[in-house]
């Protein structure tokens, strides 16, 4: 609906960005323990899980060790995997 209002001129570009941003809150950060639990609760190796996330095993291990953090879509996907399980996200 907000897109339609934007097209007819009721909302300017800044207003539409604020509306869209308000509906999409950033995911909460995860701890290294969370990453490890995702992998341990699934039946996948670190290499397979990394491929599923479109990243490298080295990067996934760094997250598990607390030496780096995922951001954006990676973090959202990992949160879903943590909450619903890997098999629910990747049937």
C-alpha positions as CSV (number, residue, x, y, z in Angstrom):
1,X,0.0,0.0,0.0
2,X,2.8,2.4,0.8
3,X,4.3,1.8,-2.6
4,X,1.0,2.8,-4.3
5,X,0.9,6.0,-2.1
6,X,4.4,6.7,-3.1
7,X,3.6,6.4,-6.8
8,X,0.7,8.8,-6.6
9,X,2.9,11.3,-4.7
10,X,1.4,11.0,-1.2
11,X,4.8,9.9,0.1
12,X,8.2,11.3,-0.9
13,X,11.3,9.1,-1.2
14,X,12.5,9.8,2.4
15,X,9.1,8.8,3.9
16,X,8.9,5.6,2.0
17,X,12.5,4.7,3.2
18,X,11.5,5.3,6.8
19,X,8.3,3.2,6.4
20,X,10.2,0.3,4.9
21,X,13.0,0.5,7.4
22,X,10.5,0.6,10.3
23,X,9.1,-2.7,9.1
24,X,12.5,-4.4,8.8
25,X,14.3,-4.2,12.1
26,X,17.9,-5.6,12.1
27,X,18.3,-9.0,13.6
28,X,19.8,-9.4,17.0
29,X,23.5,-10.3,17.1
30,X,24.5,-13.9,17.8
31,X,27.2,-15.3,20.0
32,X,29.9,-17.7,18.9
33,X,28.1,-20.3,20.9
34,X,25.0,-19.8,18.8
35,X,26.9,-20.5,15.6
36,X,28.4,-23.6,17.1
37,X,25.0,-24.9,18.2
38,X,23.5,-24.4,14.8
39,X,26.3,-26.6,13.3
40,X,26.2,-29.2,16.1
41,X,22.4,-29.6,16.0
42,X,22.4,-30.1,12.3
43,X,23.9,-33.2,10.6
44,X,26.0,-31.1,8.3
45,X,29.8,-30.6,8.3
46,X,31.2,-27.1,8.6
47,X,32.0,-27.3,4.9
48,X,28.5,-28.2,3.9
49,X,26.9,-25.6,6.2
50,X,29.3,-23.0,4.8
51,X,28.2,-23.8,1.2
52,X,24.6,-23.5,2.3
53,X,25.3,-20.1,3.6
54,X,27.3,-19.2,0.5
55,X,30.5,-18.5,2.6
56,X,33.7,-20.4,3.4
57,X,34.4,-22.9,6.1
58,X,37.2,-20.6,7.4
59,X,34.8,-17.7,7.8
60,X,32.2,-19.9,9.6
61,X,34.9,-21.2,12.0
62,X,35.9,-17.6,12.6
63,X,32.3,-16.8,13.6
64,X,32.4,-19.8,16.0
65,X,35.6,-18.5,17.6
66,X,34.3,-15.0,18.0
67,X,36.8,-13.6,15.5
68,X,34.2,-12.2,13.1
69,X,30.5,-11.6,12.8
70,X,28.0,-12.2,10.0
71,X,26.0,-9.2,8.8
72,X,22.9,-8.5,6.8
73,X,21.3,-11.4,5.0
74,X,23.8,-13.9,6.5
75,X,22.8,-12.9,10.0
76,X,19.1,-13.1,9.2
77,X,19.5,-16.6,7.7
78,X,21.5,-17.8,10.6
79,X,18.8,-16.5,13.0
80,X,16.2,-18.4,11.1
81,X,18.3,-21.5,11.2
82,X,18.8,-21.1,15.0
83,X,15.1,-20.6,15.6
84,X,13.6,-23.1,13.2
85,X,16.4,-25.5,12.6
86,X,18.6,-26.0,9.5
87,X,16.3,-28.6,7.9
88,X,13.3,-26.2,8.2
89,X,15.2,-23.5,6.4
90,X,16.9,-25.8,3.8
91,X,14.4,-28.7,3.3
